[in-house]
């Protein structure tokens, strides 16, 4: 009974509370057992051994709660686990990496917040760790801050797209490079491996379709055309998502980005977009190492559709009201 609150540890104070509850439980059980086994109240007045024994055990439980709370960071780093307490600390927007992301790539930061919101809801819908996904989403695109102007969400309206001056292969290297840059930044700032995994896996081995198609078109336009663009050169290096949470975030990331390109985001268009991207990732084998079942993928799909419709519902344009 005393350790039931440990199914979730939202803060380190939870461990202290559990220690206190364990101490009270131990004292009550030990003292009560002594009475049941024949100790009379009169005997207890003259013999303090039972009270001392119960008090010692209770004190041990309380001390253990404080010790575990204090050593939690060491335990987490040693066994590569993250408690809710640490995840909540990592989600603080005052973290240096998130502050730098806001300053250098505000568009990417806003995208990450949106992915975190819809992704957490989708993860919760299938019983996955929504909090872990939310924090992973905050950091998944930190690599973009090194070359923010090459990513569309950071390009100001009316400015020239820098990719127009680059060959498709070079543009692809820059786009794909944000994953490695993100992993390097995460390790420099000592982010836990669980969060590094989100950065490394959120694109899996997907194809950078736009630049692959541009390269294919350019190759065919060459007078001495002999070979097409090599598809493998336009794919992310992976790995594919290795957990349900990483699989959900891959899909949340894709649909959030794509939904921004819809000129008229009606519910039907949003639904078609999410279903198309889900099927594309599924047929491409991106979820085959994530432990996601087809039923769970369908539930995630439905959750993302609902979330995006809710987001864009308030952006529908209405005719101007006639002035009185």
N, C-alpha and C positions, 0 to 999 in steps of 0.2 A: 504493500500500500504506500509506504513512504517514498519509494522510488518511481511511482507512476508518473510524477511530473517530468521525469527525465526523458520521456518520449520526445519532447521538444525542449530545447534549452535556448529560449529567446534572449537570455542575458545571464551573466555570471552570477548575479544575485540569486538566480534560480537554484544553483548548486548549494548556496548557503541556506536557502529556505528548505531544501531537501535534507540537508544536514541537520537542521533544527527539527524538522518533522521526524527524521529517523531517531534523533536523540529522545524526543518525547515518546515515540513508539517503543523504543528499547526500554526506557525507564518503566513505562506502564506495564509492558509484558513481563519484564524481569520481576518487578515488585509484585504484580498480580500472581505470577506463577509461584512465587515464594509463599504467598498467603494460601493459595490453593493446596500446596504441598504440605501444609500443616503448621506454618508459622502463625501464631496467634498475635493479635495486636498487642497483647500484654508482653509477649516475648520480644516483639520488635522494640518496645520501649527500653528494654535492657540490652538488646543485642542489635548494634547498628551495622552489622556486617552486610545484611541484605541491602540496606539503603546505600551503603558505600559501594557495593558491587554494581547496583543499578546506576548510581551516579557516575561511576567510572566509565561504564559502557556508553552512557548518554554523552558524556564529555568527549569520548573518542569519536562518536558519530559527528558531533558538532565540529570538532577540530578537523576531521576528514573533509567536511564540506568546504571549510576555508582553504585547506591545502589543495584540494582538487581545483577549486576556483582560481587560485593563484598560479597553479601549474598548467592550466588549460592550454595556453599558447604553446608550451613545450610539448604537451601531449599531442596536439593537433599537428605540429610540424613533424613529430617523430613518426606518426602513423598516417600522415597525409590525409587527414579528415578535416572537415569544416563544420563547426556547429553553427546553429542559427545566430548565436551571439557574435561570432566572428564575421559571418555574412552580413549582419546588420552594420557592423563597424565598417566593412568594406564598401557598403552602399552609401556611406556618408559622402555627400557631394564635395566636402572639403578635402577629400583625398587628393594628394598632389597630381596624380595622373588625370583625374576627372577635371580638376581645375585647369590643367594645361589643355585638355581636350576642349573645354568650353572656350578658352582664350584663342586657341589656334584653329579650331575646326568646329564652330558653333553649329553648323548644319549637321555634321556627323553626331554631335552630342544630342541634338534634338531627335535625330533618327534613332539613336541608341535608347533614349528614354521611351520612345514609342514602341520599339521592339520589346523592351523590358515589360511594358504594360500589357501588351496583347499576348506576349509569350508566357508570362506568369499565369495569366488566366487560362490559357490553353494547357499548360502543364498541370495546373490544379485539376482540370477537367478529367485527366486520365490518372490522377493520383501520383504524379511525378512531383519532384521537389521544385515548386514554383519559386521559392525564395532564391534557391541556387541559380535558377535560370535568370531571374531578374538581375541579380548581381553580375552574372556572367555576361548578360546583354549590355550592361553599363560599360564593360571594358572590351567588348568583342572587336570594336573597330578603332582602338586607340592607335593602331599603326598608321591610320590615315592622317594623323596630325603632322607627320613628317613631310607630306606632300599634299596638303589639304586642297589646293586649287585644282588638282587633277580629278577630284571626285565631285560629281554633279551637285550634290546637296550643299557644297560649299561655294559653288560658282554663283556670282551675283548676276542678276538679270541684266542683259545688255552687254555683258563682257564676252569676249571671244573664248570659245572652248579651246584650251591648250592642246587638246588631242588632235585638233585639226592640222597642226603643224608636225605631227608625228606619224611614223609608219604604224600600222596596226600592231605589229609585233612588239614595237617599243611601248606603245600604250598598254598592251597586255602585261608586259613586264612590270610596269608601274602599278597597274591595278592589282595584279597578283601579289606584288611585293608588300602590300600593306599587311598581309598576314604574317610574314616573317618579321617585318618591322614591329608589329604588335607583340609578337612572342618575345622579341629581344627587349622591348620596353618593359614588358610584364616581368621578365626575369631580373632586369636591372632594378626594378622596384620591389622585388621579392614577393610578387603575388603568388598565392598558393597554386599548385599544379592543377587543381580542380578548375580554376579560372583560366589558366593558360590553355587548358584543353578547349574551352569555348572559343578562344581566339584562333586556335590552330585548326579547329574542325568546322567552323561555321559555314565554310564554303565547300567543304568536302573535296571532291575531285570534279566539281562542276565545270562546265565549259563557259568561257567568256564569249558568249554567242555573238554579240555585236561586232567585236573586233575580229573574230574568226570569220564571220560573213564578209566583213570588209576586206580581209586578207584574201579570201577565196575569190572575191570579185576582182580584186586587183591582179591576182595571179592569172585569171582567165583573160583579162584585158591585155596581157603582155603578148606581143607578136610571136615570140618564141615560146609560148606557154607549153610546158611539158608536165609539170607536176602541180597539184593543188596544195593549198596550205596544210601543214601538218597539224592535225587536230590536237595531238598530245601537247603541242607547244602552247596551246591556248586553254589548257585546263589547269585548275588549281592543283597543287601537289598533294593535297590531303593532309592527314588521313580523313576518311569519312567519319561522320559522327559515331562516337563509341558509346554513347549513353542516350537514354530517352530524352533527357533534358537538352542535350546537344542537337538531337534530331529535331525537336520541337523548335529550338531557336533558329536552326537553319531555315525552316519554313517560315517562321515569323519574320525573320530578316528579309527573306525574298519577297514576301507579299507586302510588307510595309513599304519597301523601296518601290516596288512596281505600282502600288496603289497611288503613289504620288504623281505618276505619269498620266493617270486618267483625267481627261479634260472634263468629263461629266460622270463623277463617281456615283452612279445610281446603284441601289442594292443589287440589281441583276448583274450589272457589269462587275461589281466587286465579287459577287459569288462566282461568276465565270472565271475571273482572274485567279482567284484562290484555287479553284478546282483545276484549272489548267496548270498552274505552277506546281501544285501537289502531285498531279499525275506525271508531270515532266520529271520531277525529282525521284518519284517512285520508279518509273521506267528506267531511269538512269542508274538505279541501284544505290542511291545515296543513303537509304535508310537500312540497308541490309546488315549493317554491323551495329545498329543502334538499339536492338532489342524491342523496337516499336512493332506492334502487331498492326495488321490492316484495320482492325476495329479501332485501335487507338489513333491511328493516322486519320481515320474518318472523324473521330471525335475532335481531334486537334483542328482539322479542316473546318468543321462546323463552328468551333469556338472562334477561330480567326475571322470567319465570315461575319459572325455576329458582332465581334469587337470592331472590325473595320466599318461596318455599316453604322454602328453607334457613333464612331468618330466622325464620319463624313456626313451623317444625317444633318448636323447643325450647319453644314457648309452649302446646303442646297440653295441655289439662287431663286429668289421669289420675285415676281414682277413688282415694280415700284408702286407703292400705294398712291392713289391719286390725292393730290393736295386738296385740302378743304377750301 
